[in-house]
Amino acid sequence: MSERREDGRAGGDNRDGAHDEEAEAVSQFVERFASQLVEAGMTRMPARVFAALLASEEGVMSSAELGAQLKVSPAAVSGAIRYLTQVDMASREREPGSRRERYRVQGNQWYETLTSRDSVLRRWQTTLRDGVEQFGLDTPQGRRINETLEFFNFVEHELAAMMERWAKYKAEHLSP
């Protein structure tokens, strides 16, 4: 007769129990980090998929693996991946010898995500400059728009300096 675990399912050897505990720990991390990403403004499903990819051993999972782990439909995974690839937080790749796609999160995704925002910041700055010219600094809206422009100028400068410091820090502390 097979043993029963605390959850009532048939038990196997200790390795299965260790695997279940590891899977539960991963699930708890994924849900906790995803909740924090949602609190910061990310949509829930992309947050869960991103956290699952981040917590996976290889940083790569198939749609089926993501769906099974997160207990969601393939359509939910597909929509989340579409969002994550659009914002450069994940990438698609083909499984060798297969038509199936896998989804990957890089270790440097935050760096890549932030540096890809430079073009967005520059577009905003151009539009804001146009707004300042249109309304003039002698109007309340012109002054508000100019303050926003100056903020983004500051952020752009600080972001570039911060990325340089990060590259140095990473080389000193995280080299293989």
Secondary structure, DSSP 8 states (H G I E B T S, - for coil): ---B-TTSSB---HHHHHHHHHHHHHHHHHHHHHHHHHHTT--HHHHHHHHHHHHSSSSEEEHHHHHHHHT--HHHHHHHHHHHHHTTS-EEEE-TTSS-EEEE--TTHHHHHHHHHHHHHHHHHHHHHHHHHHH-TTSHHHHHHHHHHHHHHHHHHHHHHHHHHHHHHHHHHS--
